[in-house]
Amino acid sequence: AEGIRKSYDGTAALRGVDLTVHAGEWRGLLGPNGAGKTTLMRVIAGLLPADAGRLTLLGREVGASRDASERDAVGLVPQEVALYPALTAGENLRAFARFHGVTGAAARERVGWALDWTGLVSRAGDRVATYSGGMQRRLNIACAVLHRPRLLLLDEPTVGVDPQARQRIWTMLRALRDEGVAIVHSSHQLDEVEATCDSV
């Protein structure tokens, strides 16, 4: 990201942000609520057009309108849990796989991997509404990486989870980083980014 600017009704949210993240790097965005972290995530994900600046993804310049390969290169974990509470974990995972064009045997393999990765195999048939906050957060992350993105955007991924659940999430994310996934992690908690990120 180079010189990214974004304003809302004349109020600047982003004033020329530059950010570079390499494969296998976990980069933290630290700032108070309202600092523009979510806006930057949404611009990088292609959900919000920047007013100015340039985005390069996997060596190619991209705009707000992206082709399938450019969209599939990014996974986004929003601040609010984005799951279907009336569906089971397995049903949520199959739905998100379909949204990303992962079908058939590949979808079955990825859903099985996700349930194992999140530690939710024994609860796969339970409705998400019955899950704890930490379980929902883990499933939310899994839904964002079913399609094997090269860049994962985490917008305050541990809001409302206890320390034990937080540690499980860090273990999951370290495994992704070790596989070469680039991670951008926004937070307003200094201890969280110090404990997890390679750079802030």
N, C-alpha and C positions, 0 to 999 in steps of 0.2 A: 504494500500500500504506500503510495507516494502523494503527499499533499492533499489528503482526503478532507473535504469540507462538506458540512451539512448543517443547514439552519432550519428551524421550525418557526414560521411566522416572524422572521426577522431575528430570532434568538439563535445564536450560534451554538450548536451542540458539538461540532468537530471543527477545529481551526487548523487545518493543514497537518493532519496526522500522517506520520511515516511509520511503517512497521514491516519488518522482514522476519519471516519464520522459515526455517529449513526443515527438511525431513528429519524426523526423530528428535525434534526440539520441542520443549514444553515452555512456552512463553506466557508470562503472566501480565495481565492488565490490571493495575491496581488503582483504585480511586473511589471516592465516596459515591453514594447514590446520586444520580443526576450528572455524573461527570462525562457521560457520553459513551460509556463502555458498550451498552446494548446497541446503541445506534451504530457504532463501528462494526459490531458483530453482524448486524442486519445488512449493512452495506457490503461487507466481505462475502456474506452468504448470497447476495444478489436479491434480497428481499426488499431493499430500499435503495433507490438511486442516489448516488452522491451528487452534490451540487458542483463539485470540482475535484480534480485529482485523478489518479491512475491506479488501477488494480492489475497486477500480473499474477496469474495462477498457473503453476506448472510450466512456466516459461512463455505463456501466452497472455497478451493483454485481454482483459475481459470487461464487459460492460454489464449493465443491469439485466439486459436480455442475453441469456446464455443458452448454449446448446446442451444436449443431454450429458455429454461427457464432462462439460464444465460444471454442470449442476451436481453430477455424481461424484465429483472430486471433493466435495465439501459435505461434512455432516454437522448439523447444528443441534445442540442441546439447549433449548430455551430455559429462561429463568423459571417459568411456571411449568409444572409437569404437563406434558402434552401427550396424554394417553387416553384411551377410551375406558372409563371406569367400569362400564357394564360388561366389557369383554374380559376374557381370561388373558393371562400373559401370552400363551401360545397364539391366541387369536389376534392380539395386538401385534405381535411379532410378524405373523403372516400378513397382516394388513400393511404394515410398514414395509415389508419386503416387496409386496406388490406395488406400493407407491413408488418404489425405487426401481421397478422393473426386474426384480429378482423373483423368478418363478421356478416351478418344477422341482427337480432334484436339488438345484442350487439353493432354492428357498428352504427346502427341508433341512439341508446341511447347515445353513446359516441360523435357522431357528434353533436347531439342536445345539449348535455352538453357543448361541446367545444365552440359552437357558442354563447351560453348564457354566459359562463365563460369569454370569450374574449370581450363581448359586440358587437359582429358582426352579430347578428341575422338579423338586417335590411339590411345588406350588403352581406348576404350569397350567393346571386346569381350574385354578381358583380365579374368581373375578378380581380385577385389579382394585376395585373399591374396598376389598377386604385386606389389602396390603398395608404395611407400615409405610411411613414416609421414606425411609431408607430403601425399602424394597422397590417402591415406585420410582425413586431416583435412579436406581441401578437399571431397572427396565427401560426407563426413559433414555438413558445413555445407550443401551443396547439397540434400541430402535433407530438411533441416529447413526449407528455404524454397521448396520446389516449389509449395506451395499459396499463396504470396504472403502470409505473415503480416504483420501490422502491427507486432508486437513480436517481437523475436528475443532469446532468452536464450542466452548463451554461457557455459558452465561450463568455464573454463580451456581454451579452444579450441586452444591451441598447445603443450600438453604433449608433450614428446618430439620436436618438429620443429626442424629446423635454421634458422638465420637467413634463408636464402634462401626457404625454404618459408613462414616466418612472414611475410615481406614480401608474398608472393603472397596470403596469407590476409587481411592488412590491406587490400590493394588491393581484394579481393573485398568485404570488409565496408564499406569506405568507399563503394563504389558503391551498396550497399543503403541506407546512411544517406542518401546524396544523393538517393535515390528516396523518402525520407520514412519509412523503417522506423526505429522506435525500437529501440535496442540496449541491453541490460544485459549487461555483460561482467564476470564474476568472475575474479579472479586473485590470486595472492600475490606477483606480481612487479611491483614499483613502476615499473621502467623501461617495462614493457609498457603499463600503464595510462596513464602519463604521455605515452607516444608516440602513443596511439590515442584516448583518451577525451576528451570535451568537459568532463566533470566527474567527480569521484571521490567 
